[in-house]
Amino acid sequence: MKIALRKVTKTPLDFEVESNEITFKGYLEYHNGKLILLKANLTGLLCKDCDICAEEFNMPLDEKIEFFISDGIYHKDNNDMEFDVVESLNGIVDIEELLASEIELIKSDYHSCENCR
């Protein structure tokens, strides 16, 4: 699902995408300047290998995701707070690509199965 950032306004624009057994559901909302706020929940089951015994297991997900998307290159102002910003250089945000990135970020963390805890 690709969304043109120019279509995002102060009225939240809902989205929902699925990948295997994972659902990424939330909304996009204009924040200020070139920044768009993304708030979403990542829920479902993620199939992962245990980092101790290497056995495959299903890890339940229930993550709150929140970051900003910049329409173009983001230049931090000295008055800006510290927050996560994803840059969109073509004026379009690909929600499936963001979902895949979030899944890979979770996979890269250390996780163990029930038997190894």
Secondary structure, 3 states (H helix, E strand, C coil): CEEEHHHCCCCCEEEEEEECCEEEEEEEEEEECCEEEEEEEEEEEEEEECCCCCCEEEEEEEEEEEEEEEECCCCCCCCCCCCCEEEECCCEEEHHHHHHHHHHHHHCCCCCCHHHC
